Amino acid sequence: MQGRIIKVSGPLVVAEGMADAKMFDVVRVSDRRLIGEIIELRGDRASIQVYEETSGLGPGEPVYSTDEPLSVELGPGLIESIFDGIQRPLTLIREKVGDRIVRGVEVPALDRERKWDFVPRVKPGDRVETGDIIGVVQETPIVEHRIMVPVGIQGVVDWIHQGQATIVEPVARVKTDDGKLVDITMMQRTPVRIGRKYKEKLPPAFPMLTGQRVIDTFFPVAKGGVAAVPGPFGSGKTVVQHQLAKWADADIIVYVGCGERGNEMTDVLMEFPQLKDPETGEPLMKRTVLIANTSDMPVAAREASIYTGITIAEYFRDMGYSVAIMADSTSRWAEALREMSGRLEEMPGEEGYPAYLSSRLAEFYERAGRVICLGQDGREGAITAIGAVSPPGGDFSEPVTQATLRIVKVFWGLDSQLAYRRHFPAINWLTSYSLYLDRLDDWYNEHASEEWVKLRQEAMAILQQESQLEEIVRLVGVDALSVRDRLILETARSIREDYLHQNAFHDVDTYTSLEKQYRMLKLILEFHRLGLQALESGAEFSQITTLAVRERIGRAKYIPEDQLDQLDDIMKELREQMSSLMSEGGLVYA
């Protein structure tokens, strides 16, 4: 089918003669074959969102419809790949046309020539249905790529391949229930705007551990949960996202750089191949898919990049993997929506964003979750979605942040004041929250310690008391406080500086196991408890704060994971020093 351009307005092209077209069909615009997607239909006129630069286009040029929606190619070769927002492989494009992407370049997303070693998991005569694993490919040393029966196919295996094959060669043949023979290849094509099917959605029951103390202890995110990281410029959103991508206990990472600065995406590309996966010791890139849609790329492609990322994440979830998707940042995606909405001359909502901003955001986040996948084996997969939000001037009342907070269950609010004081991660412990806490408490008590919930509540209470006392200190000075209140300030300072502050670029401090987190927190709170006892026994406040063990408590974060016994030594030393202080004060500590 062929239409004709009648109007060009930046990334929006209007074409007539498109009466047979459908919404979200992919089209090729002009003889340069620019990729576009139909986003509005009125009579025989179609409004097309073009994912490439449109300068030089004019009325009268042809538009060719492909009669299929925007889809991604799914199969072996995804891991370690770097795509743009519409799944064009950037490394292959560079080999073909050089450093700058030429308009209209066509390169298949997945390598059609490369041979993969296919190992069958079923045999002829076995009955299969949608979602069943028919064979596996060892894609990287970390990831076993599971080849699944595509949607809508069920029947008996007629033939199965073993050995080398490309992604487009048949690896199995199924005789369906109506007697047809259907070939199955290792590659599937899936529309990006519709979520992939699953059997059942499960409630969140256990956390996705990240190794970041402020997150795991105070504001955990559940596996299959959704979280938002809003913060002003320079507060460390991207570093938090990088940390989560590096250390979160997910099998697969999908990192979407949506409208990000080129240098930030470069950091990811430079770092990830160097970083070692904590579980296997292999480079982190061996379990990562990158979608790089930088701020200098056409704005419309940002809108597609989020959907491309979540569809790839769903594909790995359907294999039974736990997937974490980082969207950095959804504000830039919302800006692309705003621009297209303005070009379409729609009635603007708050701050010029379209009225459907909230529903579009919800569509994205609702595709996360822990599910029972299709197939007869009842395997479980999960997608945890973490979106960064960049509110202008750090104003959390703006529409994108507010619409996000209505959907997500975890809010890690980054604070410019904390960032200014060089406290990273700059997650404000007084404004942030996690609505998964109640569901996860039992898991923490079972897997970390029975005291975990009690310790967390106690630490949070001390931090809240500190914020109240700071008001008094500002008015009348610290000398006006009682010694008990001054001890609260001292303990809160220790929680902030020795526990919540974490150096992402330190070899040891960058990641903290749950066991180490529990021991560190217990150490600080034990100091507080014994300090109160010492004050009651008549000890001087200055004696408590100048104990020799304080320095060892402050440096506990730098103890390597294989030397955690040192924390027991510090605890023993703390108790001995406090006991001697109390005995001097007249009360013996038992």
C-alpha angles and dihedrals in degrees: 000000000000131000134176131240115244100167138022119194110169108287090353119090123182117205132183129210091053098121094132095049124110131218115276093013114150115241136185111231120214125335088296085072097226113185116246140161129218110242101167137026126197115170106307092337120101126194108215127200105213117209094203138056110291101195112132095028116125143176117290097037116127128256118204120202120216091197092225133096125249102285139174128224112239123194144086111332097051096103115084090014124130114211135177122234094285096043099262108152106243096198092054092045089053091052090049104042108008133246098328120064109240117219116259095016111159119203123155113248094230128041109260095190102051116101120223127198105243117200113192121227096187133047134216111287095033117126115235136181137189111307098018115137109241097176146340138237122201095229097174131355087265104037126063106198110217117208110217134196107259122244116284098023124112131149142086125324107248098178137358130195127225125195134017122006141149121241092257098048117094113258097177141015122212126197103216125215091262091054100257121137111228124190117219121206128190091250126077130184117216130182109243101215096060120066118240115253126256136176103241140352116231129208118252108266109161136032130255100234114219105177089237107123099210090051102041095043105037110014110023123177119219122234103265090022132125127234137178128211108197119176143142125261113298096014095116106260094143093046090051089050091048091049091051092047090051101043111020112116094243124128095220131029122204110190116192115192098195113189090334125154113273093237091057092053088046089056089056093047092048097042105041097062088050097048120088122227104243093222102046106016090233122127111282090235088071089078100031136096115195126203108190115192104160127194093257093059120093110292097229092062089065089068091057096042094073092052092045089053096048092047091054088047091052091051092057090042089057089057088060098261130137106239130191118200120196115199110193104206129358090178090069089049090052089050089057089052089050093050094049092045090053092049090051088053093235121164105270123232127204114342090355095296115135118264090243094060094109094049092048091051090048090051089058099044094043090064088070119085146102111278145173103242128227115269137074097274095068093224120178127232134174140198119201111194121203117182126190116214122200107201112192109256091359091284106157091189092072118112101255094051093044094047089049094049090053089061108034126074098209126058118190099184112198116213124212090206091058090046089050089054088051092245105149136217081039093207108148106229093201098054101032122088144178120209090195094071097097092049094048100043094089091051092051092047090051100042105029108026140309087244094054099100092042092050092048093050091047093050092048091049090053091050091050091048089051092056090052093047092049089066090057092045091053091052104041107006133253094281090071091065125092118249090252091056091046089053089052089054090048093050092045089052089052092050090049100043103029100035115019096038108083128176110224091194098052115100094226103026095051091080130030122186120224091251092054091046091054094049094046093050092046089052093054094044091046087056088054094048095047090043090058090049091049091051090052090051090057101261119151118253091230090055091056095048094046097052112139091233091064092081091052090051089051092051095044091100089067094058109113119243092248093056101054091132085081088071089060089052090052090049090051091048091049092053093047093050093046091047092053089048091052094046088054088051092051101258120098116215114225 
